[in-house]
């Protein structure tokens, strides 16, 4: 009997949904990283939307949050990549 640890990656690869699973994992890690970085009050003002081509797109309700993310981008990226378990995200894109 094989363990789930071996079966899940094989099943993901077989189903061809590896990129979607990675994107969901990165967005989830970004939610946690931003929550930890800005605190619980920021959830209505900053929200990770999607991940594509190594770029995380984030919705910002105000330019203030966009500036804060830009100033701390390296730290935020490091935290997201640590949580995602790889060097998945290379940059953050902001939507106001």
C-alpha positions in Angstrom: 0.0 0.0 0.0 1.4 3.4 -1.0 1.2 6.5 1.2 -0.8 9.5 0.3 2.4 11.5 0.2 3.4 9.6 -2.9 -0.1 9.2 -4.4 -1.2 12.8 -4.4 1.7 14.3 -6.5 1.3 11.4 -8.9 -2.5 12.0 -9.2 -2.0 15.8 -9.7 0.5 15.2 -12.4 -1.7 12.5 -14.1 -4.8 14.9 -14.0 -2.7 17.8 -15.5 -3.7 20.2 -12.7 -0.2 21.0 -11.3 -0.3 24.7 -12.3 -3.7 25.2 -10.8 -2.7 23.5 -7.5 0.5 25.6 -7.4 -1.5 28.8 -8.0 -4.0 27.9 -5.2 -1.2 27.1 -2.9 0.6 30.4 -3.6 -2.6 32.5 -3.2 -3.3 30.8 0.1 0.3 31.4 1.3 0.0 35.0 0.2 -3.2 35.5 2.2 -1.5 34.2 5.3 1.7 36.2 4.7 -0.2 39.5 4.1 -2.4 38.8 7.2 0.8 38.3 9.3 2.5 41.3 7.8 -0.4 43.8 7.9 -2.7 42.3 10.6 -6.3 41.2 10.6 -7.7 44.6 9.8 -6.1 44.5 6.3 -8.1 41.7 5.0 -10.7 44.0 3.5 -8.1 46.3 2.0 -5.6 43.9 0.5 -6.5 40.6 -1.1 -4.4 38.2 -3.3 -6.4 37.5 -6.4 -4.5 35.1 -8.6 -1.0 33.7 -9.5 0.2 33.3 -13.0 3.7 33.4 -14.7 5.5 33.7 -11.3 3.5 37.0 -10.7 1.1 37.4 -7.8 -1.7 39.8 -8.5 -3.0 41.6 -5.4 -6.1 43.9 -5.1 -5.5 47.0 -3.0 -8.3 49.2 -1.9 -6.0 52.2 -1.4 -2.8 53.4 -2.9 -1.4 53.4 0.7 -1.5 49.6 0.9 0.0 49.4 -2.6 2.9 51.6 -1.5 3.4 49.6 1.7 3.5 46.4 -0.3 6.0 47.9 -2.8 8.3 49.1 0.0 8.2 45.7 1.7 8.0 43.5 -1.5 11.2 41.6 -0.9 10.2 40.7 2.7 6.7 39.7 1.6 7.9 37.6 -1.3 10.4 35.8 1.0 7.6 35.0 3.4 5.2 33.8 0.7 7.9 31.7 -0.9 8.9 30.2 2.5 5.3 29.3 3.1 4.7 27.9 -0.4 7.9 25.8 0.0 9.7 27.0 -3.1 10.7 30.1 -5.1 7.4 30.4 -6.9 6.6 34.1 -6.8 9.1 36.6 -8.3 7.0 39.8 -8.3 3.8 41.3 -7.0 1.4 43.2 -9.3 -1.1 45.7 -7.8 -4.6 46.5 -8.9 -6.3 49.5 -7.3 
